[in-house]
């Protein structure tokens, strides 16, 4: 984990849910009870690399809500 940078994970409306350090891990819980862990890398205040995919944090939240996948710090 590097330099004290934090990734602020939000919901699709941009409200902060939690933050994790650069290089931190989130747990995604699917409706069928399965879970998945993803490493998150800080890119800038609004973007992160989640499981190797660069995206806007708010767009990630929208996709998770749309697919009914919850997520939290691991």
Backbone as XML, in Angstrom:
<?xml version="1.0"?>
<chain id="A" units="angstrom">
  <residue number="1" name="UNK">
    <atom name="N" x="0.853" y="-1.169" z="0.000"/>
    <atom name="CA" x="0.000" y="0.000" z="0.000"/>
    <atom name="C" x="0.893" y="1.224" z="0.000"/>
  </residue>
  <residue number="2" name="UNK">
    <atom name="N" x="0.457" y="2.244" z="-0.735"/>
    <atom name="CA" x="1.386" y="3.342" z="-0.921"/>
    <atom name="C" x="0.876" y="4.670" z="-0.418"/>
  </residue>
  <residue number="3" name="UNK">
    <atom name="N" x="1.759" y="5.439" z="0.148"/>
    <atom name="CA" x="1.672" y="6.834" z="0.449"/>
    <atom name="C" x="0.442" y="7.402" z="1.107"/>
  </residue>
  <residue number="4" name="UNK">
    <atom name="N" x="-0.359" y="6.654" z="1.802"/>
    <atom name="CA" x="-1.485" y="7.203" z="2.506"/>
    <atom name="C" x="-2.661" y="7.617" z="1.636"/>
  </residue>
  <residue number="5" name="UNK">
    <atom name="N" x="-2.636" y="7.324" z="0.353"/>
    <atom name="CA" x="-3.767" y="7.671" z="-0.515"/>
    <atom name="C" x="-4.943" y="6.763" z="-0.194"/>
  </residue>
  <residue number="6" name="UNK">
    <atom name="N" x="-6.134" y="7.349" z="-0.202"/>
    <atom name="CA" x="-7.353" y="6.603" z="0.103"/>
    <atom name="C" x="-8.293" y="6.627" z="-1.100"/>
  </residue>
  <residue number="7" name="UNK">
    <atom name="N" x="-8.953" y="5.510" z="-1.323"/>
    <atom name="CA" x="-9.980" y="5.409" z="-2.352"/>
    <atom name="C" x="-11.315" y="5.539" z="-1.632"/>
  </residue>
  <residue number="8" name="UNK">
    <atom name="N" x="-12.078" y="6.560" z="-1.979"/>
    <atom name="CA" x="-13.404" y="6.772" z="-1.382"/>
    <atom name="C" x="-14.432" y="6.058" z="-2.250"/>
  </residue>
  <residue number="9" name="UNK">
    <atom name="N" x="-14.958" y="4.983" z="-1.732"/>
    <atom name="CA" x="-15.978" y="4.229" z="-2.445"/>
    <atom name="C" x="-17.322" y="4.887" z="-2.168"/>
  </residue>
  <residue number="10" name="UNK">
    <atom name="N" x="-18.086" y="5.125" z="-3.235"/>
    <atom name="CA" x="-19.361" y="5.821" z="-3.128"/>
    <atom name="C" x="-20.497" y="4.951" z="-3.629"/>
  </residue>
  <residue number="11" name="UNK">
    <atom name="N" x="-21.711" y="5.457" z="-3.420"/>
    <atom name="CA" x="-22.851" y="4.842" z="-4.089"/>
    <atom name="C" x="-23.016" y="5.549" z="-5.433"/>
  </residue>
  <residue number="12" name="UNK">
    <atom name="N" x="-24.028" y="5.195" z="-6.200"/>
    <atom name="CA" x="-24.180" y="5.756" z="-7.540"/>
    <atom name="C" x="-24.540" y="7.245" z="-7.520"/>
  </residue>
  <residue number="13" name="UNK">
    <atom name="N" x="-24.996" y="7.756" z="-6.379"/>
    <atom name="CA" x="-25.308" y="9.178" z="-6.249"/>
    <atom name="C" x="-24.095" y="9.983" z="-5.780"/>
  </residue>
  <residue number="14" name="UNK">
    <atom name="N" x="-22.986" y="9.298" z="-5.538"/>
    <atom name="CA" x="-21.769" y="9.980" z="-5.121"/>
    <atom name="C" x="-21.594" y="10.110" z="-3.620"/>
  </residue>
  <residue number="15" name="UNK">
    <atom name="N" x="-22.489" y="9.531" z="-2.824"/>
    <atom name="CA" x="-22.348" y="9.571" z="-1.363"/>
    <atom name="C" x="-21.281" y="8.576" z="-0.931"/>
  </residue>
  <residue number="16" name="UNK">
    <atom name="N" x="-20.350" y="9.027" z="-0.109"/>
    <atom name="CA" x="-19.252" y="8.164" z="0.343"/>
    <atom name="C" x="-19.794" y="7.075" z="1.266"/>
  </residue>
  <residue number="17" name="UNK">
    <atom name="N" x="-19.444" y="5.836" z="0.952"/>
    <atom name="CA" x="-19.835" y="4.688" z="1.765"/>
    <atom name="C" x="-18.725" y="4.306" z="2.737"/>
  </residue>
  <residue number="18" name="UNK">
    <atom name="N" x="-17.498" y="4.245" z="2.231"/>
    <atom name="CA" x="-16.327" y="3.907" z="3.030"/>
    <atom name="C" x="-15.094" y="4.252" z="2.223"/>
  </residue>
  <residue number="19" name="UNK">
    <atom name="N" x="-13.948" y="4.214" z="2.861"/>
    <atom name="CA" x="-12.700" y="4.411" z="2.126"/>
    <atom name="C" x="-11.754" y="3.271" z="2.459"/>
  </residue>
  <residue number="20" name="UNK">
    <atom name="N" x="-10.898" y="2.985" z="1.509"/>
    <atom name="CA" x="-9.873" y="1.954" z="1.694"/>
    <atom name="C" x="-8.540" y="2.533" z="1.239"/>
  </residue>
  <residue number="21" name="UNK">
    <atom name="N" x="-7.455" y="2.021" z="1.778"/>
    <atom name="CA" x="-6.148" y="2.517" z="1.340"/>
    <atom name="C" x="-5.812" y="2.039" z="-0.063"/>
  </residue>
  <residue number="22" name="UNK">
    <atom name="N" x="-4.941" y="2.771" z="-0.732"/>
    <atom name="CA" x="-4.425" y="2.349" z="-2.031"/>
    <atom name="C" x="-3.850" y="0.944" z="-1.874"/>
  </residue>
  <residue number="23" name="UNK">
    <atom name="N" x="-4.281" y="0.024" z="-2.703"/>
    <atom name="CA" x="-3.849" y="-1.369" z="-2.604"/>
    <atom name="C" x="-4.726" y="-2.202" z="-1.696"/>
  </residue>
  <residue number="24" name="UNK">
    <atom name="N" x="-5.782" y="-1.577" z="-1.155"/>
    <atom name="CA" x="-6.709" y="-2.293" z="-0.280"/>
    <atom name="C" x="-7.600" y="-3.245" z="-1.060"/>
  </residue>
  <residue number="25" name="UNK">
    <atom name="N" x="-8.374" y="-4.002" z="-0.326"/>
    <atom name="CA" x="-9.211" y="-5.040" z="-0.934"/>
    <atom name="C" x="-10.666" y="-4.812" z="-0.552"/>
  </residue>
  <residue number="26" name="UNK">
    <atom name="N" x="-11.550" y="-4.995" z="-1.538"/>
    <atom name="CA" x="-12.984" y="-4.989" z="-1.256"/>
    <atom name="C" x="-13.525" y="-6.397" z="-1.456"/>
  </residue>
  <residue number="27" name="UNK">
    <atom name="N" x="-14.594" y="-6.676" z="-0.723"/>
    <atom name="CA" x="-15.303" y="-7.946" z="-0.858"/>
    <atom name="C" x="-16.625" y="-7.649" z="-1.536"/>
  </residue>
  <residue number="28" name="UNK">
    <atom name="N" x="-16.887" y="-8.336" z="-2.614"/>
    <atom name="CA" x="-18.148" y="-8.189" z="-3.329"/>
    <atom name="C" x="-18.999" y="-9.421" z="-3.048"/>
  </residue>
  <residue number="29" name="UNK">
    <atom name="N" x="-20.231" y="-9.190" z="-2.628"/>
    <atom name="CA" x="-21.130" y="-10.284" z="-2.277"/>
    <atom name="C" x="-22.273" y="-10.338" z="-3.279"/>
  </residue>
  <residue number="30" name="UNK">
    <atom name="N" x="-22.358" y="-11.461" z="-3.954"/>
    <atom name="CA" x="-23.384" y="-11.676" z="-4.976"/>
    <atom name="C" x="-24.656" y="-12.227" z="-4.338"/>
  </residue>
  <residue number="31" name="UNK">
    <atom name="N" x="-25.782" y="-12.036" z="-5.008"/>
    <atom name="CA" x="-27.077" y="-12.466" z="-4.499"/>
    <atom name="C" x="-27.183" y="-13.958" z="-4.226"/>
  </residue>
  <residue number="32" name="UNK">
    <atom name="N" x="-26.357" y="-14.759" z="-4.910"/>
    <atom name="CA" x="-26.421" y="-16.209" z="-4.717"/>
    <atom name="C" x="-25.552" y="-16.678" z="-3.546"/>
  </residue>
  <residue number="33" name="UNK">
    <atom name="N" x="-24.986" y="-15.716" z="-2.798"/>
    <atom name="CA" x="-24.176" y="-16.065" z="-1.632"/>
    <atom name="C" x="-22.685" y="-16.160" z="-1.912"/>
  </residue>
  <residue number="34" name="UNK">
    <atom name="N" x="-22.300" y="-16.159" z="-3.177"/>
    <atom name="CA" x="-20.876" y="-16.205" z="-3.507"/>
    <atom name="C" x="-20.247" y="-14.846" z="-3.250"/>
  </residue>
  <residue number="35" name="UNK">
    <atom name="N" x="-18.957" y="-14.856" z="-2.946"/>
    <atom name="CA" x="-18.263" y="-13.595" z="-2.788"/>
    <atom name="C" x="-16.970" y="-13.608" z="-3.590"/>
  </residue>
  <residue number="36" name="UNK">
    <atom name="N" x="-16.437" y="-12.423" z="-3.784"/>
    <atom name="CA" x="-15.245" y="-12.238" z="-4.596"/>
    <atom name="C" x="-14.451" y="-11.098" z="-3.980"/>
  </residue>
  <residue number="37" name="UNK">
    <atom name="N" x="-13.143" y="-11.222" z="-3.973"/>
    <atom name="CA" x="-12.280" y="-10.196" z="-3.416"/>
    <atom name="C" x="-11.502" y="-9.528" z="-4.540"/>
  </residue>
  <residue number="38" name="UNK">
    <atom name="N" x="-11.430" y="-8.196" z="-4.500"/>
    <atom name="CA" x="-10.756" y="-7.449" z="-5.560"/>
    <atom name="C" x="-9.786" y="-6.429" z="-4.955"/>
  </residue>
  <residue number="39" name="UNK">
    <atom name="N" x="-8.593" y="-6.369" z="-5.515"/>
    <atom name="CA" x="-7.601" y="-5.367" z="-5.117"/>
    <atom name="C" x="-7.942" y="-4.051" z="-5.801"/>
  </residue>
  <residue number="40" name="UNK">
    <atom name="N" x="-7.827" y="-2.956" z="-5.063"/>
    <atom name="CA" x="-8.155" y="-1.628" z="-5.582"/>
    <atom name="C" x="-6.921" y="-0.733" z="-5.535"/>
  </residue>
  <residue number="41" name="UNK">
    <atom name="N" x="-6.659" y="-0.064" z="-6.627"/>
    <atom name="CA" x="-5.523" y="0.865" z="-6.728"/>
    <atom name="C" x="-6.046" y="2.273" z="-6.989"/>
  </residue>
  <residue number="42" name="UNK">
    <atom name="N" x="-5.485" y="3.230" z="-6.294"/>
    <atom name="CA" x="-5.848" y="4.636" z="-6.443"/>
    <atom name="C" x="-5.337" y="5.164" z="-7.778"/>
  </residue>
  <residue number="43" name="UNK">
    <atom name="N" x="-6.190" y="5.862" z="-8.535"/>
    <atom name="CA" x="-5.769" y="6.554" z="-9.750"/>
    <atom name="C" x="-5.863" y="8.060" z="-9.540"/>
  </residue>
  <residue number="44" name="UNK">
    <atom name="N" x="-7.022" y="8.522" z="-9.097"/>
    <atom name="CA" x="-7.211" y="9.918" z="-8.690"/>
    <atom name="C" x="-8.447" y="9.953" z="-7.797"/>
  </residue>
  <residue number="45" name="UNK">
    <atom name="N" x="-8.900" y="11.134" z="-7.410"/>
    <atom name="CA" x="-10.015" y="11.230" z="-6.460"/>
    <atom name="C" x="-11.281" y="10.523" z="-6.926"/>
  </residue>
  <residue number="46" name="UNK">
    <atom name="N" x="-11.503" y="10.467" z="-8.221"/>
    <atom name="CA" x="-12.754" y="9.901" z="-8.742"/>
    <atom name="C" x="-12.583" y="8.564" z="-9.449"/>
  </residue>
  <residue number="47" name="UNK">
    <atom name="N" x="-11.342" y="8.093" z="-9.598"/>
    <atom name="CA" x="-11.085" y="6.871" z="-10.370"/>
    <atom name="C" x="-10.195" y="5.901" z="-9.606"/>
  </residue>
  <residue number="48" name="UNK">
    <atom name="N" x="-10.423" y="4.642" z="-9.858"/>
    <atom name="CA" x="-9.617" y="3.579" z="-9.247"/>
    <atom name="C" x="-9.476" y="2.432" z="-10.237"/>
  </residue>
  <residue number="49" name="UNK">
    <atom name="N" x="-8.487" y="1.616" z="-9.986"/>
    <atom name="CA" x="-8.349" y="0.367" z="-10.729"/>
    <atom name="C" x="-8.847" y="-0.716" z="-9.795"/>
  </residue>
  <residue number="50" name="UNK">
    <atom name="N" x="-9.944" y="-1.346" z="-10.162"/>
    <atom name="CA" x="-10.572" y="-2.362" z="-9.329"/>
    <atom name="C" x="-10.452" y="-3.698" z="-10.038"/>
  </residue>
  <residue number="51" name="UNK">
    <atom name="N" x="-9.699" y="-4.594" z="-9.428"/>
    <atom name="CA" x="-9.439" y="-5.909" z="-10.010"/>
    <atom name="C" x="-8.846" y="-5.774" z="-11.412"/>
  </residue>
  <residue number="52" name="UNK">
    <atom name="N" x="-7.951" y="-4.781" z="-11.582"/>
    <atom name="CA" x="-7.252" y="-4.593" z="-12.851"/>
    <atom name="C" x="-7.996" y="-3.777" z="-13.885"/>
  </residue>
  <residue number="53" name="UNK">
    <atom name="N" x="-9.218" y="-3.330" z="-13.565"/>
    <atom name="CA" x="-10.021" y="-2.563" z="-14.508"/>
    <atom name="C" x="-10.113" y="-1.116" z="-14.023"/>
  </residue>
  <residue number="54" name="UNK">
    <atom name="N" x="-9.702" y="-0.173" z="-14.869"/>
    <atom name="CA" x="-9.770" y="1.247" z="-14.524"/>
    <atom name="C" x="-11.192" y="1.741" z="-14.712"/>
  </residue>
  <residue number="55" name="UNK">
    <atom name="N" x="-11.713" y="2.445" z="-13.702"/>
    <atom name="CA" x="-13.079" y="2.947" z="-13.810"/>
    <atom name="C" x="-13.304" y="4.118" z="-12.870"/>
  </residue>
  <residue number="56" name="UNK">
    <atom name="N" x="-14.371" y="4.858" z="-13.142"/>
    <atom name="CA" x="-14.821" y="5.893" z="-12.223"/>
    <atom name="C" x="-15.507" y="5.179" z="-11.058"/>
  </residue>
  <residue number="57" name="UNK">
    <atom name="N" x="-15.219" y="5.602" z="-9.849"/>
    <atom name="CA" x="-15.774" y="4.948" z="-8.668"/>
    <atom name="C" x="-17.301" y="4.997" z="-8.692"/>
  </residue>
  <residue number="58" name="UNK">
    <atom name="N" x="-17.866" y="6.116" z="-9.098"/>
    <atom name="CA" x="-19.325" y="6.252" z="-9.144"/>
    <atom name="C" x="-19.939" y="5.331" z="-10.200"/>
  </residue>
  <residue number="59" name="UNK">
    <atom name="N" x="-19.263" y="5.141" z="-11.309"/>
    <atom name="CA" x="-19.750" y="4.221" z="-12.345"/>
    <atom name="C" x="-19.678" y="2.772" z="-11.853"/>
  </residue>
  <residue number="60" name="UNK">
    <atom name="N" x="-18.623" y="2.435" z="-11.130"/>
    <atom name="CA" x="-18.507" y="1.105" z="-10.525"/>
    <atom name="C" x="-19.703" y="0.870" z="-9.601"/>
  </residue>
  <residue number="61" name="UNK">
    <atom name="N" x="-20.018" y="1.871" z="-8.773"/>
    <atom name="CA" x="-21.154" y="1.756" z="-7.851"/>
    <atom name="C" x="-22.458" y="1.542" z="-8.612"/>
  </residue>
  <residue number="62" name="UNK">
    <atom name="N" x="-22.649" y="2.283" z="-9.702"/>
    <atom name="CA" x="-23.864" y="2.132" z="-10.507"/>
    <atom name="C" x="-23.991" y="0.707" z="-11.033"/>
  </residue>
  <residue number="63" name="UNK">
    <atom name="N" x="-22.878" y="0.165" z="-11.545"/>
    <atom name="CA" x="-22.909" y="-1.215" z="-12.070"/>
    <atom name="C" x="-23.197" y="-2.217" z="-10.962"/>
  </residue>
  <residue number="64" name="UNK">
    <atom name="N" x="-22.606" y="-2.014" z="-9.794"/>
    <atom name="CA" x="-22.837" y="-2.937" z="-8.677"/>
    <atom name="C" x="-24.311" y="-2.886" z="-8.254"/>
  </residue>
  <residue number="65" name="UNK">
    <atom name="N" x="-24.869" y="-1.677" z="-8.154"/>
    <atom name="CA" x="-26.283" y="-1.551" z="-7.791"/>
    <atom name="C" x="-27.177" y="-2.209" z="-8.836"/>
  </residue>
  <residue number="66" name="UNK">
    <atom name="N" x="-26.872" y="-1.979" z="-10.095"/>
    <atom name="CA" x="-27.659" y="-2.543" z="-11.190"/>
    <atom name="C" x="-27.643" y="-4.075" z="-11.149"/>
  </residue>
  <residue number="67" name="UNK">
    <atom name="N" x="-26.506" y="-4.649" z="-10.782"/>
    <atom name="CA" x="-26.366" y="-6.103" z="-10.737"/>
    <atom name="C" x="-26.637" y="-6.690" z="-9.351"/>
  </residue>
  <residue number="68" name="UNK">
    <atom name="N" x="-27.088" y="-5.825" z="-8.434"/>
    <atom name="CA" x="-27.418" y="-6.260" z="-7.060"/>
    <atom name="C" x="-26.252" y="-6.933" z="-6.362"/>
  </residue>
  <residue number="69" name="UNK">
    <atom name="N" x="-25.098" y="-6.327" z="-6.495"/>
    <atom name="CA" x="-23.883" y="-6.826" z="-5.842"/>
    <atom name="C" x="-23.507" y="-5.815" z="-4.773"/>
  </residue>
  <residue number="70" name="UNK">
    <atom name="N" x="-23.403" y="-6.279" z="-3.535"/>
    <atom name="CA" x="-22.979" y="-5.378" z="-2.465"/>
    <atom name="C" x="-21.466" y="-5.493" z="-2.297"/>
  </residue>
  <residue number="71" name="UNK">
    <atom name="N" x="-20.866" y="-4.444" z="-1.741"/>
    <atom name="CA" x="-19.415" y="-4.457" z="-1.551"/>
    <atom name="C" x="-19.052" y="-3.703" z="-0.292"/>
  </residue>
  <residue number="72" name="UNK">
    <atom name="N" x="-17.951" y="-4.124" z="0.299"/>
    <atom name="CA" x="-17.490" y="-3.564" z="1.566"/>
    <atom name="C" x="-15.986" y="-3.785" z="1.669"/>
  </residue>
  <residue number="73" name="UNK">
    <atom name="N" x="-15.324" y="-3.076" z="2.572"/>
    <atom name="CA" x="-13.896" y="-3.343" z="2.760"/>
    <atom name="C" x="-13.700" y="-4.770" z="3.250"/>
  </residue>
  <residue number="74" name="UNK">
    <atom name="N" x="-12.637" y="-5.386" z="2.808"/>
    <atom name="CA" x="-12.353" y="-6.771" z="3.237"/>
    <atom name="C" x="-11.402" y="-6.757" z="4.424"/>
  </residue>
</chain>
